[in-house]
Amino acid sequence: MPPAPPDETPSETPEGGVRPEPAPPPVIGAPAWDPIPEPTHRTISEGGSAWLIPFYLLFRPGFFFLRYGAACPIGVTLVLLWVAAVSGTADRLEIQFVTNPEAIRTVGVDTSWAVFWAFALGVSFCSMGVIALLRVGWYWLRLLMCGVRKPSFGVAMNLFTLSSMIMSLPSVAYFAWATSAFDTPREYHEHDSLWVLVVGGAFVLAALWSIWSSYRGVRAVFDAKRLPTVIWFLILPWIAQLLMTAVGFIVMWFAVGVTPPDLDNPKTYESELYTFDYPGNWSVDDAGTAIADGGRMVITPDIQDAMIRIDVYEPTDEPADELDIAADGFNDETDFTLTPGAPIARIGAWEGVGRRYQAHHTDGGDYIAELLVVELTEWYNADILLLYLPADEPVIRAGIDHVLDSLKMHTPDRKPTSLADAYHITSGPVRALIPGNWSWSTRSSGGSRTEEIYHSLEVYPHAEGILRIMQYATDQTLEEEVQRTIEQRIGSLEILSRAPTATWGSLKGAGEAVRYKLEDGSEYRLTVVIAPAGEGRVIEVQRQVSVAAQPVVDPGYMFIEKTLEIE
């Protein structure tokens, strides 16, 4: 017969206390009642030196987590969790520089370290809750799968966070160094790719080391089963890390698709129009580089999906209009369609009027185009066009800047006189050939052509100058007429030199050549020759030209002088 249950009314002890209730009898066939004690992790409170904490974390992780890690204050853990989040955000930004540079440029991270750090700190702070919930939660679940009974979430967060410092702290320190060594994040990402590869490999080793440290911490702090712990905290995390690293390198390799420009072995290109240095593994197409042939130069990286194209030409409109003309011409000449984007004012060392474009190819590819119109001289413009895939930009930008920073375009200060397409003019008693890019006008008074008492032909060069040929009646001497013309044209301006001259072409008479200075400091030459034309008339020639424009204007004057006919 089973024993009777005890009296449910507690009895008093002789000392006046309350006697505890007896434990319930065991139930036949049921397991013994065995409550799980708290905490379920181990710690030690003595030993070690605080100065050696980094050494313990790296080389004695079991002791580190028993002595310091498991009992780390929650405030310290949260700060270090933020550091881990900053490291992860910075790494993701680095990947975006290669795989999605347009998004990086939109945010403004590529041009300012201040924006880079503000973005990394802000995003990581906002993502700390997600990290704690997902990554630390997964860490806690793995502890359960390794046989740990009621693992402390706080201790799990300590082990996860502190072991991740093996990679996170060097990563943040490295980006801090890059901030001091390079002016902008873009400059850093255009740095030597071999160095970046070495650093990336070091961080992979650090990640594998942090996994080993975490495994040793779990084995020391928790009563986890050995084989599941090896699988869940060592082998599988190592495999996952190596796979993610391999996938990351493959994605970045195919995203870039181009080797870095060889700036250690640059080549130099020289021609009548262009001089520049370019990377040793790039090529140059110099067909048509003379201005007469269109002035086009094409520099191509070691892939066909990028190019630098430069055109030098004589403009017909303002730079903003020339920009639209160049964009339309590119659409017509190629299989691209340009969609206008943000305006730009500089490409490399060159300034002008420009714009960025989305360039869509007919085969479905989407490119970036940058087009800049540069005013080289009064007579020449240059169109600088860049075309590249967005993912290629971080790699080829250093080569582009190298080319454009060294580029020199040797254009004349002034447009040359065009003698090949000269044309005939007849004005009053004057017949002559005029350079094709010069203009002229005439005026006269009197009766028929043979009875005119005054006639003036004015020829306008394409640069600073004017040629006047006049016929008129006078009762003054030739010398007096010469001096009167000089006084009219020069007035009180400073005369630098003067010399007599008596001929111009077939004309012979009196004359003088004067060099004088304008108020703005520019110098001019005025040559006046006056010859008798019969019946009280004279022929006067005034040849005026800027000293700076003489090299391109004087050939035209000499051409007219040789072909001039006067009745």
C-alpha positions in Angstrom: 0.0 0.0 0.0 1.5 3.5 -0.9 2.3 5.8 2.0 -0.3 8.4 3.0 0.5 12.0 1.8 2.0 14.2 4.4 0.0 16.8 6.3 -0.5 19.8 4.0 -0.5 22.1 6.9 3.1 23.2 7.7 4.1 22.6 11.3 6.2 24.9 13.4 9.7 24.1 14.4 10.7 24.3 18.1 12.5 27.6 17.3 9.2 29.2 16.1 10.1 28.9 12.3 8.1 27.3 9.6 9.1 23.8 8.7 9.6 23.4 5.0 7.3 21.3 3.0 8.7 17.9 2.2 9.6 17.2 -1.4 7.0 15.4 -3.5 7.5 11.7 -3.8 8.9 10.4 -7.1 6.5 9.2 -9.7 7.2 5.7 -10.8 8.4 5.7 -14.5 9.2 9.5 -14.7 12.7 10.9 -14.9 14.2 12.5 -11.8 13.6 16.3 -11.6 16.9 18.0 -12.5 16.5 21.8 -13.0 19.2 23.5 -15.2 21.4 25.7 -13.0 22.2 29.3 -14.0 24.5 30.3 -15.4 25.4 27.5 -17.8 28.8 29.1 -18.7 32.2 29.1 -16.9 34.4 32.0 -15.9 37.5 32.6 -13.9 38.2 35.7 -11.8 41.9 35.6 -11.4 45.1 35.5 -13.4 46.4 37.3 -16.5 47.4 40.9 -17.1 45.2 43.6 -18.7 48.2 44.7 -20.8 48.2 41.3 -22.5 44.5 41.2 -23.5 45.2 41.5 -27.3 47.8 38.7 -26.9 45.4 36.5 -25.1 42.6 37.1 -27.7 44.9 36.1 -30.5 47.0 33.3 -29.0 45.2 32.2 -25.8 41.5 32.7 -26.7 40.3 30.0 -24.2 41.9 31.8 -21.3 40.8 35.2 -22.7 37.1 34.4 -22.8 37.1 32.6 -19.4 38.9 35.5 -17.7 37.7 38.6 -19.6 35.3 37.8 -22.5 32.4 36.1 -20.8 32.0 38.8 -18.2 32.7 41.8 -20.5 30.4 44.7 -19.5 27.5 45.3 -21.8 28.5 48.9 -22.5 31.9 47.8 -23.8 30.3 45.0 -25.9 27.9 47.4 -27.5 30.7 49.8 -28.4 32.8 47.0 -29.9 29.7 45.8 -31.7 29.4 49.2 -33.3 33.1 49.0 -34.4 32.3 45.6 -36.0 29.4 47.2 -37.8 31.6 50.1 -39.0 34.1 47.7 -40.4 31.5 45.8 -42.2 29.9 48.9 -43.7 33.3 50.2 -44.9 34.1 46.9 -46.5 30.7 47.0 -48.3 31.4 50.5 -49.5 34.8 49.4 -50.9 33.0 46.6 -52.9 30.5 49.2 -54.2 33.3 51.3 -55.5 34.0 48.5 -58.0 30.6 47.0 -58.6 28.4 50.1 -58.5 30.5 53.3 -58.7 27.5 55.4 -59.9 25.7 54.8 -56.6 28.8 55.7 -54.7 29.1 58.9 -56.7 25.4 59.8 -56.1 25.9 59.6 -52.4 29.1 61.6 -52.6 31.2 59.0 -50.8 33.9 59.0 -53.5 35.0 62.6 -53.1 35.1 63.2 -49.4 36.5 61.2 -46.5 34.1 63.1 -44.2 31.1 61.8 -46.1 32.6 58.3 -46.2 33.0 58.2 -42.4 29.7 59.9 -41.7 28.0 57.3 -43.9 29.9 54.4 -42.4 29.2 55.5 -38.8 25.6 56.4 -39.4 24.6 53.2 -41.3 26.5 51.0 -38.9 24.9 52.6 -35.8 21.4 52.1 -37.3 22.2 48.5 -38.2 23.5 47.4 -34.8 20.1 46.1 -33.8 19.9 44.0 -36.9 23.3 42.6 -36.2 22.4 41.7 -32.6 19.2 40.1 -33.7 20.4 38.1 -36.7 24.1 37.4 -36.4 24.2 37.1 -32.6 20.9 35.2 -32.7 22.4 32.7 -35.2 25.5 32.4 -32.9 23.1 31.6 -29.9 21.2 29.0 -32.0 24.5 27.2 -32.9 25.3 27.0 -29.2 22.0 25.2 -28.7 22.8 22.8 -31.6 26.1 22.0 -29.9 24.4 20.8 -26.7 24.6 23.9 -24.6 21.6 24.1 -22.2 20.1 27.5 -21.9 23.1 29.5 -23.2 23.2 33.2 -22.1 22.4 35.5 -25.0 24.6 38.2 -23.4 27.6 35.8 -23.2 27.0 34.7 -26.7 27.0 38.3 -27.9 30.3 38.9 -26.0 32.0 35.9 -27.7 30.7 36.9 -31.1 31.7 40.6 -30.7 35.1 40.1 -29.1 36.3 37.4 -31.5 35.2 39.6 -34.5 37.6 42.3 -33.2 40.5 40.3 -34.7 39.3 41.5 -38.1 37.3 44.6 -37.3 39.9 46.6 -35.4 42.6 46.2 -38.1 40.1 47.0 -40.8 38.9 50.3 -39.2 42.6 51.2 -38.5 43.4 50.5 -42.1 40.7 52.8 -43.4 41.8 55.5 -40.9 45.3 55.2 -42.3 43.9 55.5 -45.9 42.1 58.7 -44.8 45.4 60.3 -43.8 47.4 58.9 -46.8 44.9 59.8 -49.7 43.0 63.0 -50.4 39.8 61.2 -51.3 38.3 57.7 -51.2 38.4 57.7 -55.0 42.2 58.3 -55.0 42.6 55.4 -52.5 40.6 53.1 -54.8 42.8 54.1 -57.7 45.9 53.1 -55.8 48.2 50.2 -56.8 45.9 47.2 -57.1 48.7 44.8 -56.0 48.8 46.5 -52.7 45.0 46.3 -52.3 45.2 42.6 -53.1 47.8 42.0 -50.4 45.7 43.9 -47.8 42.6 42.0 -48.9 44.5 38.7 -48.4 45.6 39.8 -44.9 42.0 40.5 -43.9 40.9 37.1 -45.1 43.5 35.5 -42.8 42.3 37.7 -40.0 38.7 36.5 -40.6 39.8 32.9 -40.4 41.8 33.6 -37.2 38.7 35.2 -35.6 36.7 32.1 -36.4 39.3 29.9 -34.7 39.3 32.3 -31.7 35.6 32.1 -31.4 35.7 28.3 -31.5 38.2 28.2 -28.7 36.1 30.6 -26.7 33.0 28.4 -27.0 34.9 25.3 -26.0 36.3 27.1 -22.9 33.2 29.0 -21.7 30.4 26.6 -22.5 29.9 22.9 -21.9 29.5 22.2 -25.6 29.8 18.8 -27.3 33.1 18.6 -29.1 32.2 17.3 -32.5 29.1 19.6 -33.1 31.2 22.5 -31.9 34.0 21.7 -34.4 31.4 21.5 -37.2 29.3 24.6 -36.4 31.9 26.9 -35.0 35.1 26.0 -37.0 34.7 23.9 -40.2 31.5 25.4 -41.6 32.4 29.0 -40.8 35.8 28.5 -42.4 34.2 27.0 -45.5 31.6 29.9 -45.6 34.4 32.5 -45.3 36.5 31.0 -48.0 33.5 30.7 -50.3 32.4 34.3 -49.7 36.0 35.4 -50.4 36.2 33.4 -53.6 32.8 34.7 -54.8 33.8 38.2 -53.9 37.0 38.1 -55.9 35.2 36.5 -58.9 32.4 39.1 -58.8 34.9 42.0 -58.6 37.1 40.5 -61.3 34.2 40.2 -63.8 32.7 43.5 -62.6 36.0 45.2 -63.4 37.0 43.2 -66.5 40.2 45.2 -67.1 43.7 45.2 -65.8 44.9 48.4 -64.1 46.7 50.9 -66.3 50.5 50.3 -66.3 51.7 53.7 -65.0 55.1 52.3 -64.1 56.0 51.9 -67.7 54.3 54.8 -69.5 54.7 55.6 -73.2 54.9 59.1 -74.8 53.1 60.1 -77.9 54.1 63.2 -79.9 52.7 64.6 -83.1 52.3 68.0 -84.7 49.1 68.5 -82.7 49.3 66.3 -79.6 51.9 65.4 -76.9 50.9 63.2 -74.0 52.0 60.2 -71.8 49.8 57.1 -71.6 49.9 53.8 -69.7 52.2 51.2 -71.2 49.3 48.7 -71.7 47.0 51.1 -73.6 47.0 51.9 -77.3 46.7 54.9 -79.5 44.9 55.4 -82.8 46.4 58.5 -84.3 44.6 58.4 -87.7 43.4 61.9 -88.7 45.3 63.8 -85.9 46.0 66.8 -88.2 43.5 69.6 -88.0 42.9 69.3 -91.7 41.9 65.7 -91.2 39.6 66.4 -88.3 42.1 66.6 -85.5 40.9 63.3 -83.9 42.9 61.3 -81.4 41.6 58.1 -79.8 43.3 56.5 -76.7 42.1 53.0 -75.8 42.6 51.1 -72.6 43.4 47.4 -72.8 39.7 46.6 -73.3 37.4 47.8 -76.1 34.7 49.0 -73.7 36.4 52.3 -72.9 38.1 55.1 -74.7 39.4 58.7 -74.6 38.5 60.6 -77.8 39.8 64.1 -78.5 38.7 66.3 -81.4 40.3 69.7 -82.3 38.3 71.8 -84.7 37.2 75.4 -85.7 34.0 76.2 -83.7 31.0 77.9 -85.3 28.9 78.4 -82.1 29.2 79.1 -78.4 30.7 76.2 -76.2 27.3 75.2 -74.9 25.9 74.9 -78.4 29.1 73.0 -79.5 28.5 70.6 -76.7 25.0 69.7 -78.1 26.5 69.4 -81.6 29.2 67.0 -80.3 26.7 64.9 -78.4 24.4 64.6 -81.5 27.4 63.8 -83.7 28.4 61.0 -81.4 24.9 59.6 -81.5 24.9 59.7 -85.3 28.4 58.2 -85.7 28.1 55.3 -83.2 25.6 52.8 -81.9 25.2 54.7 -78.7 22.3 56.9 -77.5 23.4 59.6 -75.1 20.9 60.7 -72.4 22.0 64.0 -70.7 22.9 64.0 -67.1 24.6 66.4 -64.7 26.7 69.3 -66.0 30.5 69.1 -65.4 33.2 71.8 -65.8 36.4 69.7 -65.6 37.9 66.5 -66.9 41.3 65.8 -65.6 43.3 69.1 -65.8 41.1 70.6 -68.5 38.2 73.0 -67.8 35.3 73.9 -70.0 31.6 73.4 -70.6 30.6 69.8 -70.3 28.1 67.2 -69.2 27.8 63.5 -68.0 25.6 61.2 -70.1 24.1 57.8 -69.8 25.3 56.0 -72.9 23.1 53.1 -74.0 24.4 50.8 -76.7 22.2 49.0 -79.1 23.4 45.7 -77.8 22.0 46.5 -74.4 25.1 47.7 -72.6 24.9 50.8 -70.4 27.9 53.1 -70.3 28.9 56.4 -68.8 30.1 59.2 -71.2 31.7 62.5 -70.1 32.0 65.2 -72.8 33.8 68.5 -72.3 34.2 71.4 -74.7 37.4 73.3 -74.1 38.2 76.7 -75.7 41.9 76.3 -76.7 42.3 79.6 -78.5 40.2 82.2 -80.2 40.1 79.9 -83.3 40.1 76.4 -82.0 38.1 74.2 -79.6 38.7 70.7 -78.4 36.1 68.1 -77.5 37.3 65.6 -74.9 35.1 62.5 -74.7 35.4 59.7 -72.1 33.4 56.5 -72.5 33.5 53.6 -70.0 31.5 51.0 -68.2 30.6 52.1 -64.7 32.3 49.1 -63.1 35.6 49.9 -65.0 35.9 53.5 -63.8 37.7 52.8 -60.5 40.4 50.9 -62.4 40.9 53.0 -65.5 40.4 56.5 -63.9 44.0 56.8 -62.9 45.1 56.1 -66.5 42.6 58.7 -67.8 43.9 61.3 -65.4 47.5 60.5 -66.3 46.8 61.0 -70.0 44.8 64.2 -69.6 47.2 65.8 -67.0 50.1 65.3 -69.5 48.1 66.3 -72.6 49.3 69.3 -74.6 47.6 70.4 -77.8 49.8 72.5 -80.1 47.3 74.6 -81.9 48.2 78.0 -83.5 47.2 81.0 -81.5 45.4 82.2 -84.5 43.7 80.6 -87.4 46.1 80.4 -90.4 45.4 82.4 -93.5 43.6 80.2 -96.1 45.3 80.8 -99.5 44.2 77.5 -101.1 40.6 78.8 -101.5 41.4 82.4 -102.4 38.8 84.2 -104.5 38.8 87.1 -107.0 37.3 90.5 -106.2 36.9 93.6 -108.3 36.2 96.9 -106.6 36.4 100.1 -108.5 39.8 100.3 -110.1 41.1 97.5 -107.9 41.3 93.8 -108.8 42.9 91.2 -106.5 42.8 87.7 -104.9 41.6 87.6 -101.3 42.3 84.7 -98.9 39.4 82.4 -98.5 38.8 83.1 -94.9 39.0 86.9 -95.2 36.2 89.4 -96.0 36.0 92.8 -97.6 33.7 95.8 -98.2 33.8 98.8 -100.5 32.4 102.3 -100.7 32.7 105.1 -103.3 31.3 108.5 -104.4 31.0 110.3 -107.7 29.7 109.2 -111.1 30.6 106.3 -113.3 33.5 104.0 -112.5 35.9 106.0 -114.6 34.8 109.3 -113.2 34.9 108.4 -109.4 36.7 111.0 -107.3 36.8 108.7 -104.2 36.9 105.0 -103.8 37.8 102.8 -100.8 38.3 99.0 -100.5 38.7 97.5 -97.0 39.9 93.9 -96.5 39.4 92.3 -93.1 41.8 89.5 -92.1 40.6 86.8 -89.7 42.8 88.3 -87.0 43.5 91.8 -85.7 44.2 93.8 -88.8 42.8 95.7 -91.7 43.9 96.6 -95.2 42.6 99.8 -96.9 43.2 100.7 -100.6 41.9 104.1 -101.4 41.8 106.3 -104.5 41.1 110.0 -104.1 42.0 113.5 -105.4 44.4 115.7 -103.4 46.4 118.9 -103.8 48.8 117.9 -101.0 52.2 116.3 -101.6 52.6 112.6 -101.1 54.6 113.1 -97.9 52.0 115.4 -96.4 49.3 112.9 -97.1 51.4 110.2 -95.4 51.8 112.2 -92.3 48.1 113.2 -92.2 47.1 109.5 -92.4 49.5 108.6 -89.6 48.1 111.3 -87.3 44.6 110.2 -88.0 45.3 106.5 -87.3 47.7 106.8 -84.3 46.9 110.2 -82.8 48.5 110.5 -79.3 49.4 106.8 -78.9 52.9 105.9 -78.0 55.1 105.4 -81.1 57.8 102.8 -80.6 59.6 103.0 -84.0 59.2 104.4 -87.5 61.0 103.9 -90.8 60.5 105.3 -94.3 59.2 103.0 -97.1 58.3 103.9 -100.7 56.8 100.8 -102.4 54.0 98.3 -101.9 53.6 95.8 -104.8 53.7 97.7 -108.0 53.0 101.1 -106.3 55.9 103.5 -105.9 55.7 106.8 -104.0 56.1 107.9 -100.4 55.4 106.1 -97.2 56.3 105.2 -93.7 56.1 102.1 -91.4 55.2 102.9 -87.8 55.1 100.6 -84.7 53.0 101.9 -81.9 51.4 100.7 -78.6 47.7 100.8 -77.6 46.6 101.8 -74.1 46.1 98.1 -73.2 49.7 97.4 -74.0 49.2 95.6 -77.3 51.5 96.6 -80.2 50.5 97.2 -83.8 52.2 98.0 -87.1 50.9 100.6 -89.5 52.4 100.8 -93.0 51.2 103.7 -95.3 52.3 104.0 -98.9 50.8 106.7 -101.2 51.6 106.7 -105.0 50.4 109.1 -107.8 47.5 107.8 -109.9 47.4 110.7 -112.5 45.0 113.6 -113.0 45.5 114.9 -109.4 44.6 111.5 -107.9 46.6 109.2 -105.6 46.4 105.6 -104.5 46.8 105.1 -100.8 47.5 101.7 -99.1 47.1 101.4 -95.3 48.3 98.0 -93.9 47.5 97.7 -90.2 48.1 94.6 -88.1 48.6 93.4 -84.5 52.2 92.4 -83.9 51.0 89.2 -82.3 48.9 88.4 -85.4 51.7 89.1 -88.0 52.7 85.5 -88.4 49.2 84.5 -89.7 48.2 87.8 -91.3 51.3 88.9 -93.2 51.2 86.0 -95.6 47.7 87.2 -96.7 48.9 90.8 -97.1 51.8 89.6 -99.3 49.5 87.4 -101.3 47.2 90.4 -102.1 50.3 92.6 -102.8 51.5 90.2 -105.4 48.1 89.8 -107.2 46.9 93.4 -106.9 46.0 95.2 -110.2 45.0 98.8 -110.4 43.6 100.5 -113.5 
